[in-house]
Amino acid sequence: MRTTITIDDTVANKLLEVTKKDSVVKAVSEAIKNYIKMKEKEKLLSLFGNIDLDIDLDELRKTEFREVDFK
């Protein structure tokens, strides 16, 4: 997708410095990808302690799995 954004020169230069990319386009693209990953991790971490999994790991380890034909 092509878009136009205005970025403060100081911010753009710092972004180029920390990402070690050779263009602002590449640096912004990497920054956006990293931001998305960070937000996804935050979302997962927010679920910690909120999902009740009643799993007995010892019983699970004893379970034999059989192959299932999904044809």
C-alpha positions as CSV (number, residue, x, y, z in Angstrom):
1,M,0.0,0.0,0.0
2,R,1.3,3.4,-0.8
3,T,0.7,6.2,1.6
4,T,2.2,9.6,2.5
5,I,3.0,10.5,6.1
6,T,4.8,13.5,7.7
7,I,7.5,12.4,10.2
8,D,9.5,14.8,12.2
9,D,13.1,14.9,11.0
10,T,14.5,14.1,14.4
11,V,12.3,11.1,14.8
12,A,13.0,9.8,11.2
13,N,16.8,10.2,11.8
14,K,16.6,8.3,15.1
15,L,14.5,5.6,13.5
16,L,17.1,5.2,10.8
17,E,19.8,5.1,13.4
18,V,18.2,2.4,15.6
19,T,16.9,0.2,12.7
20,K,20.1,0.5,10.7
21,K,18.0,0.7,7.5
22,D,19.1,2.6,4.4
23,S,15.8,4.3,3.8
24,V,13.0,5.8,5.9
25,V,10.5,3.7,4.0
26,K,12.3,0.5,5.1
27,A,12.7,1.8,8.7
28,V,9.1,2.8,9.0
29,S,7.9,-0.6,7.6
30,E,10.1,-2.4,10.2
31,A,8.9,-0.2,13.0
32,I,5.3,-0.8,12.1
33,K,5.8,-4.6,12.0
34,N,7.6,-4.5,15.4
35,Y,4.8,-2.4,16.8
36,I,2.2,-4.9,15.6
37,K,4.2,-7.8,17.2
38,M,4.5,-5.9,20.4
39,K,0.7,-5.3,20.6
40,E,-0.1,-8.9,19.8
41,K,2.2,-10.0,22.6
42,E,0.5,-7.5,25.0
43,K,-2.9,-8.9,24.0
44,L,-1.7,-12.5,24.8
45,L,-0.1,-11.5,28.0
46,S,-3.3,-9.7,29.1
47,L,-5.0,-13.1,28.9
48,F,-2.6,-14.6,31.4
49,G,-4.6,-15.9,34.4
50,N,-7.9,-15.3,32.7
51,I,-8.3,-18.6,30.9
52,D,-9.1,-21.6,33.1
53,L,-7.4,-24.7,31.6
54,D,-8.3,-27.7,33.7
55,I,-5.5,-29.9,32.3
56,D,-3.7,-32.7,34.1
57,L,-0.3,-32.8,32.4
58,D,0.5,-36.2,33.8
59,E,-2.8,-37.6,32.3
60,L,-2.2,-35.8,29.0
61,R,1.3,-37.3,28.7
62,K,-0.3,-40.8,29.2
63,T,-2.8,-40.3,26.5
64,E,-2.2,-42.2,23.3
65,F,-3.2,-40.3,20.2
66,R,-4.5,-42.2,17.2
67,E,-4.3,-40.9,13.6
68,V,-7.5,-39.6,12.2
69,D,-8.3,-39.7,8.5
70,F,-10.0,-36.4,7.6
71,K,-11.0,-37.5,4.0
